[in-house]
């Protein structure tokens, strides 16, 4: 069952990666796609070393349109698969349009964030974004990957950018394997993250994922946004429903968790891009102040 599910959901990407040896940059270059990244997106000048993984990683940084002309500090959203967030030239299956969406939200006075896109490890993606052993993909590297975000990426962002570094203003988000590792991160590091966007999470890669949700629950004030497409295939929908039930059973307040099964949505960037605005507005919605006598 799991074998067929893997083939259904990931076959298009698998074909691309087999043709280009797992190099999504090569895919972009081969098609000569024009860049669609907005002017307020930049590449970090140097790739960062990843302790324990013996490789380096590129960051892509979005700042609000008026960042250079203000002294404001901003919440930060950390996102996986950075190649797919801002620029159609580097995306292998369409981009999320994060920069266009955030610029529009800024213009409307609704929300301003710093968004940090962490490039995926191409051929290493399936192990880097998996915290648990997998028969299909081998030894996990998710623990080290999240430690890289917590111990290397976040301190650098907080030092070099005008971030709001506290957990109340720090979120993490991703899709598919990125959804899986985002759920792991907010549960494993409650002192760092208080919000997680968990799109189409790949709980199917390990039975340990649901047990982890039950046994290592997120902080009660954490906001968890779960969303999956109705026609993604395999056991995607029941897996997310099981995760949602496990979250509530662990005592998480229902007001702090959102579950969306999106009619007609498939496992792709079109779905995630189209719902991104809903996710960030819900995650970063002001917390109601309860009056006391």
Secondary structure, DSSP 8 states (H G I E B T S, - for coil): -HHHHHHHHHHHHHHHHHHTTT-HHHHHHHHT------TTEEE-SS-EEETTTTEEE-EEEE--TTGGG----BEEEEES-GGGTS-TTT-SS----HHHHHHHHHHTTS--EEEEEE---GGGHHHHT-SS-BTTTBS--HHHHHHHIIIIIHHHHHHHS-B--SGGGEEEEEETHHHHHHHHHHHHTTTT-SEEEEES--GGG-THHHHHHHHS---TT-EEEEEEETTS-TTHHHHHHHHHHHHHHTT--GGGEEEEEETT--SSHHHHHHHHHHHHHHHT---------
